[in-house]
Amino acid sequence: MEFGGGLGRFAASPSIKNECQEIVEVPGGAEWKIRKLQVEFEDYCWKYPGSSVIVNYHLKRLQSQVTPEDENQRMFYAKVSHFMSPLEISLQPKYLSSARKSIMNQMNATYNWREKKPDGFLEEQIFVPVACAVQELGIWYRGRIRQISGEQHVVVELIDFGTQILAPRDHILPLLRRFGRAPPLCLKCKSDGLTVNDLEIKDLHEFKDIVSDCNALFRVEIKSIEEPFLVDLYHPTISGFNVCEKFFPPPEDSGKLERIARSWDAHCKKMNEETDEDEDFEEEYGDRISREPPRIKYMSRLPKCQRAPRFEQDVLLVEYIENSQLVYLQYPWQVKKRRDLDKLLYNSWNRLPRIPEGQKLKDHVCVIRNPRLDRVCRGVIIDERMVLLVDYGRYVKCPTTSDLRLLPAEGVFMEEPMLTIISLTRCVSTQWPHHSETQFLRQRLPRGAQVRFRWDKKSKTTPMRGRLTSVFQRETVNDQMANHMKRLKIDGSCRQLDVYRPRPFHVLPRGNHVYRATCHPHYSKGTEEFMWI
């Protein structure tokens, strides 16, 4: 193409002219009017080619990817020229920036020269969606009429920038044909995996900050061929970091359908066992029928834990700090009740039946014993090698052959987890808690420390956000943590890759440490569920 700057890769062989010219068309519509103008006024462009030529080019590159090393080949850099939310984004491919400048320079040179400047539109030529040239603040742009606004103005879309302006009619002129050969150099996109219901006002402000921090430059992967195009926006310097992933809805509980099925099976079994009337009839007439041994009810899921207090006067004890987003607290009565519960489980351990091999399911409640500490407590199966101690908030590894027992559905065994979970505000990130914050909190708030919690009224679900204050201090732990990060000159929101330089007194996590930014579903939602064996 004559404008260069990356447009040459989209050039195709010239189309063969059709001498027949026999087309069946319905007169009166916008397409019919545009076709008529194309025949009568061949020197002007009345309709742009579609942006799909750019999209198809990238999709073909994606399909030709053979090895993981070709990851960079399927993406391209693009600037965000205009946006309203992650669902309304206008992207300018960076490799087409020189072509965009070339088109604008040639357009302005042509339309500012009176001898080459075309005449204005006729009244019947102004309708949606005719291509045009529009002048804004003394600069000419390629545009498309989007709306007729009264007798003096029209709403024009700047197709190379993705924005719309209100322009007087005397500021628009027919577009010369050679300037309409290139497709719109701005793509209308939306983030893949998001819907309107997934976004809140705070998400829009956060997305604005992300665009500002990245200087509106992203790596883009196109996922569809229909406008608005589905895309994934990746950080310009961090490989594989999707900046819109934090706005995605939380993953569905994978074990939810299994629990529903188990609950329904248990209900059906219970209904089939209710044969009291038949037994009375059999006893009356002396019938003797063999009976199955009675089934015993066990717990398969505990109720969700108690919410954080909404009264600042309540004193709580620190149990465990996973990170700034997951702080496990306890009321004094929860500490005592957990001690009694563990003691009762310890005394009942030999009488508890083992979980059958086929019943060791994910998210299933169990009883686990630590032979080294000689302690028995309640747990939730995470996978074959990990169990969550629901009354302690800790994840522990266990061998695949570990002895897990069933939890009876009776008395104190059916109580909710003996924990209260909160999340601290003023953290550097809600998705990736910083390790320096975790170190500070664990040093400042050891296990058993007495604290008070001030609830953030905007938070409605577990873990509830708010501010934590030590009983013996006035300044909140949140402010102390933020000041500590400033003193260390740590920018927790920075995602730039750099050479690791160890800091004095800095301790890295041991082994393959996993930060968990959200609590287990057993803590935040659901009710108790049972099974019969």
PyMOL commands that set and color helices and strands:
alter all, ss='L'
color gray80, all
select helices_A, chain A and resi 7-10+30-40+52-63+68-74+94-111+123-125+169-171+177-180+196-198+201-213+245-247+256-273+276-285+332-351+357-359+411-414+435-444+477-487+521-524
alter helices_A, ss='H'
color red, helices_A
select strands_A, chain A and resi 44-45+76-85+88-93+131-136+139-149+153-158+163-168+172-173+175-176+187-191+217-222+229-234+297-301+316-323+326-330+365-370+375-383+386-389+394-397+404-405+420-424+450-455+464-470+529-532
alter strands_A, ss='S'
color yellow, strands_A
deselect
rebuild
show_as cartoon
